[in-house]
Amino acid sequence: MATKKNPSAVKLGKLGGEARAEKLSREELSEQGRNAVLARWAKAGAENATEPKKRAPKAAKARKR
């Protein structure tokens, strides 16, 4: 016999992480994102899973006169 789901709970579940993210401070959300990225890098076998790769600086565009 299938159990009947609470419609309010179903609606909240469909919001996904949006409702949870709204409750977090900017710093907490950033920290969780950073931890998730580090976990993905470690899982992928990155040689240095503690810091992201440094991007090369963008070349300055030549100005036209």
VMD Tcl script that draws the C-alpha trace (Angstrom):
set ca {
  {0.00 0.00 0.00}
  {1.49 3.33 -1.02}
  {1.75 6.00 1.64}
  {0.26 9.38 0.94}
  {2.86 12.14 0.84}
  {2.44 15.43 2.60}
  {1.86 18.02 -0.19}
  {3.77 20.68 1.75}
  {6.79 18.40 2.12}
  {6.69 17.57 -1.59}
  {6.61 21.27 -2.46}
  {9.58 21.98 -0.17}
  {11.49 19.06 -1.67}
  {11.08 20.47 -5.15}
  {12.76 23.69 -4.11}
  {16.01 21.78 -3.89}
  {18.92 23.64 -2.36}
  {17.42 27.08 -2.97}
  {15.49 27.20 0.30}
  {18.49 25.94 2.25}
  {20.85 28.38 0.54}
  {18.59 31.30 1.45}
  {18.99 30.44 5.14}
  {22.80 30.41 5.03}
  {24.98 33.47 5.37}
  {27.15 34.40 2.42}
  {30.26 33.11 4.22}
  {28.63 29.77 5.10}
  {27.44 29.25 1.55}
  {30.90 30.08 0.19}
  {32.57 27.69 2.63}
  {30.24 24.85 1.68}
  {30.85 25.48 -2.00}
  {34.61 25.51 -1.46}
  {34.42 22.23 0.48}
  {32.37 20.64 -2.30}
  {34.91 21.68 -4.94}
  {37.81 20.37 -2.87}
  {36.01 17.05 -2.43}
  {35.45 16.79 -6.19}
  {39.11 17.56 -6.91}
  {40.26 14.98 -4.37}
  {37.91 12.39 -5.86}
  {39.20 13.13 -9.36}
  {42.77 12.58 -8.15}
  {43.99 16.14 -8.59}
  {47.65 16.42 -7.63}
  {46.98 19.40 -5.37}
  {43.45 19.13 -4.01}
  {43.86 21.93 -1.49}
  {43.93 24.88 -3.88}
  {42.45 25.58 -7.28}
  {44.79 25.93 -10.21}
  {45.97 29.47 -10.68}
  {44.73 31.01 -13.87}
  {47.15 32.73 -16.15}
  {46.61 36.50 -16.16}
  {44.60 37.75 -19.08}
  {46.57 39.55 -21.74}
  {45.95 43.26 -21.81}
  {44.06 44.35 -24.88}
  {45.92 46.73 -27.11}
  {44.31 50.13 -27.22}
  {43.53 51.66 -30.56}
  {44.24 55.33 -30.95}
}
mol new
graphics top color blue
foreach p $ca { graphics top sphere $p radius 0.5 }
foreach p [lrange $ca 0 end-1] q [lrange $ca 1 end] { graphics top cylinder $p $q radius 0.2 }
display resetview
